[in-house]
């Protein structure tokens, strides 16, 4: 009969393996030991990675704060934990510490075309070539992502609709605002600008991902398709 102590993670039911469990049920369903087991990858001849992780946690009273105080050399004292595994644990806990110290960035709320113009100044002020951006918004009109779509010459750039809406779906956006600059300073949309805007608005309607505005940026002002009733 096989020694029960030598059962490996691979021999467990799929839903009990940490990596598979994370994929099937999500990260919040994993215990601390299971998360650490993913970091260390493998256990010893007699302990699975999960059991080894439990052993390490028990040594610090199952306190992650105390675990974070252990050095690489401290962790290497556990049988089955070499330098590489110890470094993985220390690095993961350090990332967690840094994340806790980082303040969440406040998302920008878009209430008007003027908000778009102010938001894009950092990217587009004084540029000598055209850049095309898409702003992806959530239901509250907060900016999820400011995404560069393309850049071109002094008079034009190409915006691929497939790329724009691909990003929109990846970011789970609820709306899109298009922005591009005119290095010439002209506030008048070109025929190509008008045609592209109509095309993107139509695609957005079909995908239930509406284009709310298309703002043409210049250093001295801007043009808004929405303000002009062109969307």
C-alpha positions as CSV (number, residue, x, y, z in Angstrom):
1,X,0.0,0.0,0.0
2,X,1.3,3.5,-0.9
3,X,2.5,5.5,2.1
4,X,-0.1,8.2,2.6
5,X,2.6,10.7,3.5
6,X,4.0,10.6,-0.1
7,X,0.8,11.7,-1.8
8,X,1.6,14.5,-4.2
9,X,-0.6,17.4,-5.2
10,X,-0.9,15.9,-8.7
11,X,-2.7,12.9,-7.1
12,X,-5.4,15.0,-5.5
13,X,-8.8,15.7,-6.9
14,X,-8.5,18.5,-9.5
15,X,-10.6,20.9,-7.4
16,X,-8.2,20.4,-4.4
17,X,-5.0,21.4,-6.3
18,X,-4.2,25.0,-5.6
19,X,-3.5,26.2,-9.2
20,X,-6.6,24.4,-10.5
21,X,-8.7,25.6,-7.6
22,X,-7.7,29.2,-8.3
23,X,-8.7,28.8,-12.0
24,X,-11.9,27.0,-11.2
25,X,-13.1,28.9,-8.2
26,X,-11.1,32.1,-8.0
27,X,-8.3,33.4,-5.8
28,X,-10.5,34.2,-2.8
29,X,-11.4,30.5,-2.3
30,X,-7.7,29.5,-1.6
31,X,-6.4,29.3,1.9
32,X,-3.1,31.0,2.9
33,X,-1.4,27.7,2.8
34,X,-2.7,27.0,-0.7
35,X,-1.5,30.4,-2.0
36,X,2.0,29.8,-0.5
37,X,2.0,26.3,-2.0
38,X,1.6,27.9,-5.5
39,X,4.6,30.0,-4.8
40,X,6.8,27.1,-3.7
41,X,5.5,24.8,-6.4
42,X,6.5,21.4,-4.9
43,X,7.0,19.8,-1.5
44,X,9.1,17.0,-0.3
45,X,9.0,13.2,-0.6
46,X,6.6,13.1,2.4
47,X,4.9,16.4,2.3
48,X,2.9,18.0,-0.5
49,X,3.5,21.7,-1.2
50,X,0.3,22.5,0.7
51,X,1.4,20.5,3.7
52,X,4.8,22.2,3.6
53,X,3.1,25.6,3.4
54,X,0.9,24.7,6.4
55,X,4.0,23.6,8.4
56,X,5.7,27.0,7.7
57,X,2.5,28.9,8.7
58,X,2.1,26.9,11.9
59,X,5.7,27.9,12.9
60,X,4.6,31.5,12.9
61,X,1.2,31.0,14.5
62,X,-0.5,31.2,11.1
63,X,0.3,35.0,11.2
64,X,1.2,36.4,7.8
65,X,2.7,39.4,9.4
66,X,5.1,37.2,11.3
67,X,5.8,35.2,8.1
68,X,6.8,38.4,6.4
69,X,9.5,39.0,9.0
70,X,11.3,35.8,8.1
71,X,14.4,36.2,5.9
72,X,15.5,33.9,3.1
73,X,17.8,32.2,5.5
74,X,15.0,31.7,8.0
75,X,12.8,30.0,5.4
76,X,15.7,27.8,4.1
77,X,15.7,26.1,7.5
78,X,12.5,24.3,6.5
79,X,13.1,21.0,4.8
80,X,12.0,21.4,1.2
81,X,12.6,25.1,1.0
82,X,15.6,26.0,-1.0
83,X,16.9,29.5,-1.9
84,X,14.7,29.9,-4.9
85,X,11.5,29.0,-3.0
86,X,12.5,31.2,-0.1
87,X,13.1,34.1,-2.4
88,X,9.6,33.6,-4.0
89,X,7.9,33.7,-0.6
90,X,9.8,36.8,0.5
91,X,9.2,38.6,-2.7
92,X,5.5,37.9,-2.7
93,X,5.1,39.1,0.9
94,X,7.1,42.3,0.0
95,X,4.8,43.0,-2.9
96,X,1.8,42.6,-0.6
97,X,3.4,45.1,1.8
98,X,4.1,47.6,-0.9
99,X,0.5,47.3,-2.3
100,X,-0.9,48.0,1.2
101,X,1.2,51.2,1.4
102,X,0.1,52.4,-2.0
103,X,-2.9,54.7,-2.1
104,X,-5.5,53.7,-4.7
105,X,-5.5,56.2,-7.6
106,X,-8.6,58.3,-7.9
107,X,-10.2,57.8,-11.3
108,X,-11.1,60.8,-13.3
109,X,-14.8,61.5,-13.9
110,X,-15.8,62.8,-17.3
111,X,-18.7,65.2,-17.2
112,X,-18.0,67.3,-20.2
113,X,-15.7,67.8,-23.2
114,X,-13.7,70.3,-21.1
115,X,-12.9,67.4,-18.7
116,X,-11.5,65.4,-21.7
117,X,-9.5,68.4,-22.9
118,X,-7.9,68.9,-19.4
119,X,-7.2,65.2,-19.0
120,X,-5.4,64.9,-22.4
121,X,-3.2,67.9,-22.0
122,X,-0.3,65.9,-20.6
123,X,-0.3,63.6,-23.6
124,X,-1.1,65.9,-26.4
125,X,0.2,69.4,-25.6
126,X,3.0,70.6,-27.9
127,X,3.0,67.4,-30.0
128,X,4.1,67.8,-33.6
129,X,2.5,64.5,-34.9
130,X,-1.0,63.1,-34.6
131,X,-1.9,60.7,-31.8
132,X,-5.2,58.9,-31.5
133,X,-6.4,57.9,-28.0
134,X,-9.5,56.2,-26.6
135,X,-10.8,56.8,-23.2
136,X,-12.7,53.8,-21.7
137,X,-15.3,54.7,-19.1
138,X,-17.4,52.7,-16.6
139,X,-21.1,53.2,-15.8
140,X,-20.3,56.2,-13.7
141,X,-18.3,57.9,-16.5
142,X,-15.0,57.3,-14.6
143,X,-12.0,56.7,-16.8
144,X,-10.9,53.0,-16.5
145,X,-8.1,53.4,-19.1
146,X,-6.5,56.0,-21.3
147,X,-5.3,54.0,-24.3
148,X,-3.1,55.1,-27.1
149,X,-4.5,53.6,-30.3
150,X,-2.1,54.9,-32.9
151,X,0.3,57.7,-33.9
152,X,1.1,59.0,-37.3
153,X,2.5,62.0,-39.2
154,X,1.9,65.7,-39.0
155,X,-1.5,65.5,-40.8
156,X,-3.1,62.1,-40.1
157,X,-3.1,58.9,-38.1
158,X,-5.0,55.7,-38.6
159,X,-7.4,54.3,-35.9
160,X,-8.4,50.7,-36.3
161,X,-12.0,50.1,-35.1
162,X,-11.2,46.5,-34.4
163,X,-8.4,47.5,-32.0
164,X,-10.5,50.1,-30.3
165,X,-13.4,47.8,-29.5
166,X,-11.1,45.0,-28.6
167,X,-9.6,47.2,-25.9
168,X,-13.1,48.2,-24.8
169,X,-14.2,44.7,-24.2
170,X,-10.9,43.7,-22.5
171,X,-11.4,46.6,-20.0
172,X,-15.1,45.8,-19.6
173,X,-15.9,49.4,-20.5
174,X,-19.4,50.8,-20.7
175,X,-18.6,53.7,-23.0
176,X,-15.8,55.2,-25.2
177,X,-14.6,58.7,-25.8
178,X,-12.2,59.2,-28.8
179,X,-9.5,61.9,-28.8
180,X,-6.9,62.9,-31.3
181,X,-4.9,66.0,-31.9
182,X,-4.3,68.3,-34.8
183,X,-0.7,69.6,-34.7
184,X,-1.7,72.2,-37.3
185,X,-3.9,73.9,-34.7
186,X,-7.0,73.5,-36.9
187,X,-10.2,72.9,-34.9
188,X,-12.2,71.9,-38.0
189,X,-12.7,68.1,-38.3
190,X,-11.6,66.6,-41.6
191,X,-13.8,64.5,-43.8
192,X,-11.8,61.5,-42.6
193,X,-12.5,62.5,-39.0
194,X,-16.2,62.7,-39.7
195,X,-16.3,59.4,-41.6
196,X,-14.3,57.6,-38.9
197,X,-16.5,59.0,-36.1
198,X,-19.7,57.8,-37.8
199,X,-18.2,54.4,-38.4
200,X,-17.1,54.0,-34.8
201,X,-20.5,55.2,-33.5
202,X,-22.3,52.6,-35.6
203,X,-20.0,49.8,-34.4
204,X,-20.5,51.0,-30.8
205,X,-24.2,50.9,-31.1
206,X,-24.1,47.3,-32.4
207,X,-21.8,46.2,-29.6
208,X,-23.7,48.1,-26.8
209,X,-20.5,50.1,-26.2
210,X,-21.4,53.6,-27.2
211,X,-19.0,56.3,-28.4
212,X,-20.0,59.4,-26.3
213,X,-17.8,61.9,-28.0
214,X,-14.8,62.5,-30.3
215,X,-12.6,65.4,-29.2
216,X,-10.1,67.1,-31.5
217,X,-7.3,68.5,-29.4
218,X,-5.2,71.5,-30.2
219,X,-2.9,73.6,-28.0
220,X,-5.3,76.5,-28.2
221,X,-8.6,74.8,-27.9
222,X,-10.7,71.8,-28.9
223,X,-13.6,70.6,-31.0
224,X,-16.2,68.2,-29.6
225,X,-18.4,66.2,-31.9
226,X,-20.9,65.8,-29.1
227,X,-21.1,69.5,-28.3
228,X,-21.7,70.2,-31.9
229,X,-24.5,67.7,-32.2
230,X,-22.5,65.4,-34.5
231,X,-22.9,62.3,-32.3
